[in-house]
Amino acid sequence: MEVKIRNRSRIMQLIALMMFLTLVWAYAQLEWGVPQGVKRTVVQARGTIVAADGKVLAQSVDGKRVYPQGKLAGQVVGMMGTTEGLEGLEFAYNRMLESGQNLRLTLDTRMQASAEAALSSAVPKHKAEYGSVVVMETRTGRVLAAASYPPFDPNRWREFSQDARRNRPFLDVFEPGSIVKGLVVAAAMNEGLTTPTTQYDTPMRRYVGGRWGSTIGDAVDHPPVLNTQLVLRYSSNVGMSHIVEHFPSEKLYGYLSSYGFGKDVSLPTVMTATGRLQPLRNWGDLVRATNAFGQGMSSTTLQVAAAYNTLANDGRYVSPRLIEGAGGVERRDVLRPEVARSTRNMLQFVVEQGIPTQAGIKGYALAGKTGTAQVVVGNRYSSTVYDSTFAGFFPADAPRVTVAVMVHGAKIGHHGSQLAAPIYQDIAADIISRWGSAPELPADHE
């Protein structure tokens, strides 16, 4: 009898233990996870993310969130966790998507693929750390491509680092360097302070800033006298210091701000960085000069694209757009149209006379400016770490798209003309090919 009772007691204990473990498992599911049926419902009801050309970038299939284009625009799209978006547009528009609404982007998947391919080819070849590209539609501000390198596939997001998931064109902040010269020259012409043919004494070194000043210098050999057009052609810091010498600091600051530097990008819901302009109280002669060649200020690739798009768009700034129908577009007149056109002519000269093989395409009118900026490491400018930049547009006489490029930390060929300009050239060649635009005939064939 005692044995039967003992056995029954053990059976009851075992049953009780199993029931307890079952309750613990059920509690854990509620606490740390979601029942599969609920998961399926949550995912299936989620809206689709679609590119401008109809390609699906994110959708729900059989209770899973999938990304049919793989790495294409992966950092922009982001990814979804068990029940909600974790990064990118999946996070930024989580409420809209979970309510079943679709999201239509301005991205053109062919241009996005072209930009990503150009980065994927150039960045490893130059042993750089990372890079980004933005392509904007000139008149509308629609972002046609926002590419990052290294690539990221949201289908396998757990395999990638946080850095790889980063939407670099919108979030990485850097000193833009000499690409700013084109914008500053346009502002100076708009104020009547210079013309394309105004000449300046341009030794290779010049001391600027009085008692608390410093010597600024040029990297490219050039004649001792340069006009404004040649200041851009040779990317002369000394020449820029002359051009802004009588430019009131508050006015130059105002122009840079109107181009979008140091301001939030008017891009609803999407996370973007701001960059920085030094406070106006710090703008002595030296700061004014260094800002004229893009040092001591910071921006994102998106901000650079929007700023250069002002030149392409006849002097009117148009805020970037990524989501179709998402809020109003910010517009403001920064330059007179004729000044913007004159600046475009000078930037076309820069490409055709200065870097034709690196950024030009024979028979087509391309315009733009390179930059090579030293990176601040440990509170001082490094002599080994650089950001390579390029900003431009095409066709130069009537631009349709604006392109901005940034590559960080190249160990081989780090100059903007060696790295960023050829990326622009590759993207431009692919886009022009898709347009089917015929080259202009030489004068003797007309």
Secondary structure as a PSIPRED ss2 file (coil, helix, strand):
# PSIPRED VFORMAT (PSIPRED V4.0)

   1 M C   1.000  0.000  0.000
   2 E H   0.000  1.000  0.000
   3 V H   0.000  1.000  0.000
   4 K H   0.000  1.000  0.000
   5 I H   0.000  1.000  0.000
   6 R H   0.000  1.000  0.000
   7 N H   0.000  1.000  0.000
   8 R H   0.000  1.000  0.000
   9 S H   0.000  1.000  0.000
  10 R H   0.000  1.000  0.000
  11 I H   0.000  1.000  0.000
  12 M H   0.000  1.000  0.000
  13 Q H   0.000  1.000  0.000
  14 L H   0.000  1.000  0.000
  15 I H   0.000  1.000  0.000
  16 A H   0.000  1.000  0.000
  17 L H   0.000  1.000  0.000
  18 M H   0.000  1.000  0.000
  19 M H   0.000  1.000  0.000
  20 F H   0.000  1.000  0.000
  21 L H   0.000  1.000  0.000
  22 T H   0.000  1.000  0.000
  23 L H   0.000  1.000  0.000
  24 V H   0.000  1.000  0.000
  25 W H   0.000  1.000  0.000
  26 A H   0.000  1.000  0.000
  27 Y H   0.000  1.000  0.000
  28 A H   0.000  1.000  0.000
  29 Q H   0.000  1.000  0.000
  30 L H   0.000  1.000  0.000
  31 E H   0.000  1.000  0.000
  32 W H   0.000  1.000  0.000
  33 G C   1.000  0.000  0.000
  34 V C   1.000  0.000  0.000
  35 P C   1.000  0.000  0.000
  36 Q H   0.000  1.000  0.000
  37 G H   0.000  1.000  0.000
  38 V H   0.000  1.000  0.000
  39 K H   0.000  1.000  0.000
  40 R H   0.000  1.000  0.000
  41 T H   0.000  1.000  0.000
  42 V H   0.000  1.000  0.000
  43 V H   0.000  1.000  0.000
  44 Q H   0.000  1.000  0.000
  45 A C   1.000  0.000  0.000
  46 R C   1.000  0.000  0.000
  47 G C   1.000  0.000  0.000
  48 T C   1.000  0.000  0.000
  49 I E   0.000  0.000  1.000
  50 V E   0.000  0.000  1.000
  51 A C   1.000  0.000  0.000
  52 A C   1.000  0.000  0.000
  53 D C   1.000  0.000  0.000
  54 G C   1.000  0.000  0.000
  55 K C   1.000  0.000  0.000
  56 V E   0.000  0.000  1.000
  57 L E   0.000  0.000  1.000
  58 A E   0.000  0.000  1.000
  59 Q E   0.000  0.000  1.000
  60 S E   0.000  0.000  1.000
  61 V E   0.000  0.000  1.000
  62 D C   1.000  0.000  0.000
  63 G C   1.000  0.000  0.000
  64 K E   0.000  0.000  1.000
  65 R E   0.000  0.000  1.000
  66 V E   0.000  0.000  1.000
  67 Y C   1.000  0.000  0.000
  68 P C   1.000  0.000  0.000
  69 Q C   1.000  0.000  0.000
  70 G C   1.000  0.000  0.000
  71 K C   1.000  0.000  0.000
  72 L C   1.000  0.000  0.000
  73 A C   1.000  0.000  0.000
  74 G H   0.000  1.000  0.000
  75 Q H   0.000  1.000  0.000
  76 V H   0.000  1.000  0.000
  77 V H   0.000  1.000  0.000
  78 G C   1.000  0.000  0.000
  79 M E   0.000  0.000  1.000
  80 M E   0.000  0.000  1.000
  81 G C   1.000  0.000  0.000
  82 T C   1.000  0.000  0.000
  83 T C   1.000  0.000  0.000
  84 E C   1.000  0.000  0.000
  85 G E   0.000  0.000  1.000
  86 L E   0.000  0.000  1.000
  87 E E   0.000  0.000  1.000
  88 G H   0.000  1.000  0.000
  89 L H   0.000  1.000  0.000
  90 E H   0.000  1.000  0.000
  91 F H   0.000  1.000  0.000
  92 A H   0.000  1.000  0.000
  93 Y C   1.000  0.000  0.000
  94 N H   0.000  1.000  0.000
  95 R H   0.000  1.000  0.000
  96 M H   0.000  1.000  0.000
  97 L H   0.000  1.000  0.000
  98 E H   0.000  1.000  0.000
  99 S C   1.000  0.000  0.000
 100 G C   1.000  0.000  0.000
 101 Q C   1.000  0.000  0.000
 102 N C   1.000  0.000  0.000
 103 L E   0.000  0.000  1.000
 104 R E   0.000  0.000  1.000
 105 L E   0.000  0.000  1.000
 106 T C   1.000  0.000  0.000
 107 L C   1.000  0.000  0.000
 108 D C   1.000  0.000  0.000
 109 T H   0.000  1.000  0.000
 110 R H   0.000  1.000  0.000
 111 M H   0.000  1.000  0.000
 112 Q H   0.000  1.000  0.000
 113 A H   0.000  1.000  0.000
 114 S H   0.000  1.000  0.000
 115 A H   0.000  1.000  0.000
 116 E H   0.000  1.000  0.000
 117 A H   0.000  1.000  0.000
 118 A H   0.000  1.000  0.000
 119 L H   0.000  1.000  0.000
 120 S H   0.000  1.000  0.000
 121 S H   0.000  1.000  0.000
 122 A H   0.000  1.000  0.000
 123 V H   0.000  1.000  0.000
 124 P H   0.000  1.000  0.000
 125 K H   0.000  1.000  0.000
 126 H C   1.000  0.000  0.000
 127 K C   1.000  0.000  0.000
 128 A C   1.000  0.000  0.000
 129 E C   1.000  0.000  0.000
 130 Y E   0.000  0.000  1.000
 131 G E   0.000  0.000  1.000
 132 S E   0.000  0.000  1.000
 133 V E   0.000  0.000  1.000
 134 V E   0.000  0.000  1.000
 135 V E   0.000  0.000  1.000
 136 M E   0.000  0.000  1.000
 137 E E   0.000  0.000  1.000
 138 T C   1.000  0.000  0.000
 139 R C   1.000  0.000  0.000
 140 T C   1.000  0.000  0.000
 141 G C   1.000  0.000  0.000
 142 R E   0.000  0.000  1.000
 143 V E   0.000  0.000  1.000
 144 L E   0.000  0.000  1.000
 145 A E   0.000  0.000  1.000
 146 A E   0.000  0.000  1.000
 147 A E   0.000  0.000  1.000
 148 S E   0.000  0.000  1.000
 149 Y E   0.000  0.000  1.000
 150 P C   1.000  0.000  0.000
 151 P C   1.000  0.000  0.000
 152 F C   1.000  0.000  0.000
 153 D C   1.000  0.000  0.000
 154 P H   0.000  1.000  0.000
 155 N H   0.000  1.000  0.000
 156 R H   0.000  1.000  0.000
 157 W H   0.000  1.000  0.000
 158 R H   0.000  1.000  0.000
 159 E H   0.000  1.000  0.000
 160 F C   1.000  0.000  0.000
 161 S C   1.000  0.000  0.000
 162 Q C   1.000  0.000  0.000
 163 D C   1.000  0.000  0.000
 164 A C   1.000  0.000  0.000
 165 R C   1.000  0.000  0.000
 166 R C   1.000  0.000  0.000
 167 N C   1.000  0.000  0.000
 168 R H   0.000  1.000  0.000
 169 P H   0.000  1.000  0.000
 170 F H   0.000  1.000  0.000
 171 L H   0.000  1.000  0.000
 172 D C   1.000  0.000  0.000
 173 V C   1.000  0.000  0.000
 174 F E   0.000  0.000  1.000
 175 E C   1.000  0.000  0.000
 176 P C   1.000  0.000  0.000
 177 G H   0.000  1.000  0.000
 178 S H   0.000  1.000  0.000
 179 I H   0.000  1.000  0.000
 180 V H   0.000  1.000  0.000
 181 K H   0.000  1.000  0.000
 182 G H   0.000  1.000  0.000
 183 L H   0.000  1.000  0.000
 184 V H   0.000  1.000  0.000
 185 V H   0.000  1.000  0.000
 186 A H   0.000  1.000  0.000
 187 A H   0.000  1.000  0.000
 188 A H   0.000  1.000  0.000
 189 M H   0.000  1.000  0.000
 190 N H   0.000  1.000  0.000
 191 E C   1.000  0.000  0.000
 192 G C   1.000  0.000  0.000
 193 L C   1.000  0.000  0.000
 194 T C   1.000  0.000  0.000
 195 T C   1.000  0.000  0.000
 196 P C   1.000  0.000  0.000
 197 T C   1.000  0.000  0.000
 198 T C   1.000  0.000  0.000
 199 Q E   0.000  0.000  1.000
 200 Y E   0.000  0.000  1.000
 201 D E   0.000  0.000  1.000
 202 T C   1.000  0.000  0.000
 203 P C   1.000  0.000  0.000
 204 M C   1.000  0.000  0.000
 205 R E   0.000  0.000  1.000
 206 R E   0.000  0.000  1.000
 207 Y E   0.000  0.000  1.000
 208 V E   0.000  0.000  1.000
 209 G C   1.000  0.000  0.000
 210 G H   0.000  1.000  0.000
 211 R H   0.000  1.000  0.000
 212 W H   0.000  1.000  0.000
 213 G C   1.000  0.000  0.000
 214 S E   0.000  0.000  1.000
 215 T E   0.000  0.000  1.000
 216 I E   0.000  0.000  1.000
 217 G E   0.000  0.000  1.000
 218 D C   1.000  0.000  0.000
 219 A C   1.000  0.000  0.000
 220 V C   1.000  0.000  0.000
 221 D C   1.000  0.000  0.000
 222 H C   1.000  0.000  0.000
 223 P C   1.000  0.000  0.000
 224 P C   1.000  0.000  0.000
 225 V E   0.000  0.000  1.000
 226 L E   0.000  0.000  1.000
 227 N E   0.000  0.000  1.000
 228 T H   0.000  1.000  0.000
 229 Q H   0.000  1.000  0.000
 230 L H   0.000  1.000  0.000
 231 V H   0.000  1.000  0.000
 232 L H   0.000  1.000  0.000
 233 R H   0.000  1.000  0.000
 234 Y C   1.000  0.000  0.000
 235 S C   1.000  0.000  0.000
 236 S C   1.000  0.000  0.000
 237 N H   0.000  1.000  0.000
 238 V H   0.000  1.000  0.000
 239 G H   0.000  1.000  0.000
 240 M H   0.000  1.000  0.000
 241 S H   0.000  1.000  0.000
 242 H H   0.000  1.000  0.000
 243 I H   0.000  1.000  0.000
 244 V C   1.000  0.000  0.000
 245 E C   1.000  0.000  0.000
 246 H C   1.000  0.000  0.000
 247 F C   1.000  0.000  0.000
 248 P C   1.000  0.000  0.000
 249 S H   0.000  1.000  0.000
 250 E H   0.000  1.000  0.000
 251 K H   0.000  1.000  0.000
 252 L H   0.000  1.000  0.000
 253 Y H   0.000  1.000  0.000
 254 G H   0.000  1.000  0.000
 255 Y H   0.000  1.000  0.000
 256 L H   0.000  1.000  0.000
 257 S H   0.000  1.000  0.000
 258 S H   0.000  1.000  0.000
 259 Y C   1.000  0.000  0.000
 260 G C   1.000  0.000  0.000
 261 F C   1.000  0.000  0.000
 262 G C   1.000  0.000  0.000
 263 K C   1.000  0.000  0.000
 264 D C   1.000  0.000  0.000
 265 V C   1.000  0.000  0.000
 266 S C   1.000  0.000  0.000
 267 L C   1.000  0.000  0.000
 268 P C   1.000  0.000  0.000
 269 T C   1.000  0.000  0.000
 270 V C   1.000  0.000  0.000
 271 M C   1.000  0.000  0.000
 272 T C   1.000  0.000  0.000
 273 A C   1.000  0.000  0.000
 274 T C   1.000  0.000  0.000
 275 G C   1.000  0.000  0.000
 276 R E   0.000  0.000  1.000
 277 L C   1.000  0.000  0.000
 278 Q C   1.000  0.000  0.000
 279 P C   1.000  0.000  0.000
 280 L H   0.000  1.000  0.000
 281 R H   0.000  1.000  0.000
 282 N H   0.000  1.000  0.000
 283 W C   1.000  0.000  0.000
 284 G C   1.000  0.000  0.000
 285 D H   0.000  1.000  0.000
 286 L H   0.000  1.000  0.000
 287 V H   0.000  1.000  0.000
 288 R H   0.000  1.000  0.000
 289 A H   0.000  1.000  0.000
 290 T H   0.000  1.000  0.000
 291 N H   0.000  1.000  0.000
 292 A H   0.000  1.000  0.000
 293 F C   1.000  0.000  0.000
 294 G C   1.000  0.000  0.000
 295 Q C   1.000  0.000  0.000
 296 G C   1.000  0.000  0.000
 297 M C   1.000  0.000  0.000
 298 S E   0.000  0.000  1.000
 299 S E   0.000  0.000  1.000
 300 T C   1.000  0.000  0.000
 301 T H   0.000  1.000  0.000
 302 L H   0.000  1.000  0.000
 303 Q H   0.000  1.000  0.000
 304 V H   0.000  1.000  0.000
 305 A H   0.000  1.000  0.000
 306 A H   0.000  1.000  0.000
 307 A H   0.000  1.000  0.000
 308 Y H   0.000  1.000  0.000
 309 N H   0.000  1.000  0.000
 310 T H   0.000  1.000  0.000
 311 L H   0.000  1.000  0.000
 312 A H   0.000  1.000  0.000
 313 N C   1.000  0.000  0.000
 314 D C   1.000  0.000  0.000
 315 G C   1.000  0.000  0.000
 316 R E   0.000  0.000  1.000
 317 Y E   0.000  0.000  1.000
 318 V E   0.000  0.000  1.000
 319 S C   1.000  0.000  0.000
 320 P C   1.000  0.000  0.000
 321 R E   0.000  0.000  1.000
 322 L C   1.000  0.000  0.000
 323 I E   0.000  0.000  1.000
 324 E C   1.000  0.000  0.000
 325 G C   1.000  0.000  0.000
 326 A C   1.000  0.000  0.000
 327 G C   1.000  0.000  0.000
 328 G C   1.000  0.000  0.000
 329 V C   1.000  0.000  0.000
 330 E C   1.000  0.000  0.000
 331 R E   0.000  0.000  1.000
 332 R E   0.000  0.000  1.000
 333 D E   0.000  0.000  1.000
 334 V C   1.000  0.000  0.000
 335 L C   1.000  0.000  0.000
 336 R C   1.000  0.000  0.000
 337 P H   0.000  1.000  0.000
 338 E H   0.000  1.000  0.000
 339 V H   0.000  1.000  0.000
 340 A H   0.000  1.000  0.000
 341 R H   0.000  1.000  0.000
 342 S H   0.000  1.000  0.000
 343 T H   0.000  1.000  0.000
 344 R H   0.000  1.000  0.000
 345 N H   0.000  1.000  0.000
 346 M H   0.000  1.000  0.000
 347 L H   0.000  1.000  0.000
 348 Q H   0.000  1.000  0.000
 349 F H   0.000  1.000  0.000
 350 V H   0.000  1.000  0.000
 351 V H   0.000  1.000  0.000
 352 E H   0.000  1.000  0.000
 353 Q H   0.000  1.000  0.000
 354 G H   0.000  1.000  0.000
 355 I C   1.000  0.000  0.000
 356 P H   0.000  1.000  0.000
 357 T H   0.000  1.000  0.000
 358 Q H   0.000  1.000  0.000
 359 A H   0.000  1.000  0.000
 360 G C   1.000  0.000  0.000
 361 I C   1.000  0.000  0.000
 362 K C   1.000  0.000  0.000
 363 G C   1.000  0.000  0.000
 364 Y C   1.000  0.000  0.000
 365 A C   1.000  0.000  0.000
 366 L C   1.000  0.000  0.000
 367 A E   0.000  0.000  1.000
 368 G E   0.000  0.000  1.000
 369 K E   0.000  0.000  1.000
 370 T E   0.000  0.000  1.000
 371 G E   0.000  0.000  1.000
 372 T E   0.000  0.000  1.000
 373 A E   0.000  0.000  1.000
 374 Q E   0.000  0.000  1.000
 375 V E   0.000  0.000  1.000
 376 V E   0.000  0.000  1.000
 377 V E   0.000  0.000  1.000
 378 G C   1.000  0.000  0.000
 379 N C   1.000  0.000  0.000
 380 R E   0.000  0.000  1.000
 381 Y E   0.000  0.000  1.000
 382 S E   0.000  0.000  1.000
 383 S E   0.000  0.000  1.000
 384 T E   0.000  0.000  1.000
 385 V E   0.000  0.000  1.000
 386 Y E   0.000  0.000  1.000
 387 D E   0.000  0.000  1.000
 388 S E   0.000  0.000  1.000
 389 T E   0.000  0.000  1.000
 390 F E   0.000  0.000  1.000
 391 A E   0.000  0.000  1.000
 392 G E   0.000  0.000  1.000
 393 F E   0.000  0.000  1.000
 394 F E   0.000  0.000  1.000
 395 P C   1.000  0.000  0.000
 396 A C   1.000  0.000  0.000
 397 D C   1.000  0.000  0.000
 398 A C   1.000  0.000  0.000
 399 P C   1.000  0.000  0.000
 400 R C   1.000  0.000  0.000
 401 V E   0.000  0.000  1.000
 402 T E   0.000  0.000  1.000
 403 V E   0.000  0.000  1.000
 404 A E   0.000  0.000  1.000
 405 V E   0.000  0.000  1.000
 406 M E   0.000  0.000  1.000
 407 V E   0.000  0.000  1.000
 408 H E   0.000  0.000  1.000
 409 G C   1.000  0.000  0.000
 410 A C   1.000  0.000  0.000
 411 K C   1.000  0.000  0.000
 412 I C   1.000  0.000  0.000
 413 G C   1.000  0.000  0.000
 414 H C   1.000  0.000  0.000
 415 H C   1.000  0.000  0.000
 416 G C   1.000  0.000  0.000
 417 S C   1.000  0.000  0.000
 418 Q C   1.000  0.000  0.000
 419 L C   1.000  0.000  0.000
 420 A H   0.000  1.000  0.000
 421 A H   0.000  1.000  0.000
 422 P H   0.000  1.000  0.000
 423 I H   0.000  1.000  0.000
 424 Y H   0.000  1.000  0.000
 425 Q H   0.000  1.000  0.000
 426 D H   0.000  1.000  0.000
 427 I H   0.000  1.000  0.000
 428 A H   0.000  1.000  0.000
 429 A H   0.000  1.000  0.000
 430 D H   0.000  1.000  0.000
 431 I H   0.000  1.000  0.000
 432 I H   0.000  1.000  0.000
 433 S H   0.000  1.000  0.000
 434 R H   0.000  1.000  0.000
 435 W H   0.000  1.000  0.000
 436 G C   1.000  0.000  0.000
 437 S C   1.000  0.000  0.000
 438 A C   1.000  0.000  0.000
 439 P C   1.000  0.000  0.000
 440 E C   1.000  0.000  0.000
 441 L C   1.000  0.000  0.000
 442 P C   1.000  0.000  0.000
 443 A H   0.000  1.000  0.000
 444 D H   0.000  1.000  0.000
 445 H H   0.000  1.000  0.000
 446 E C   1.000  0.000  0.000
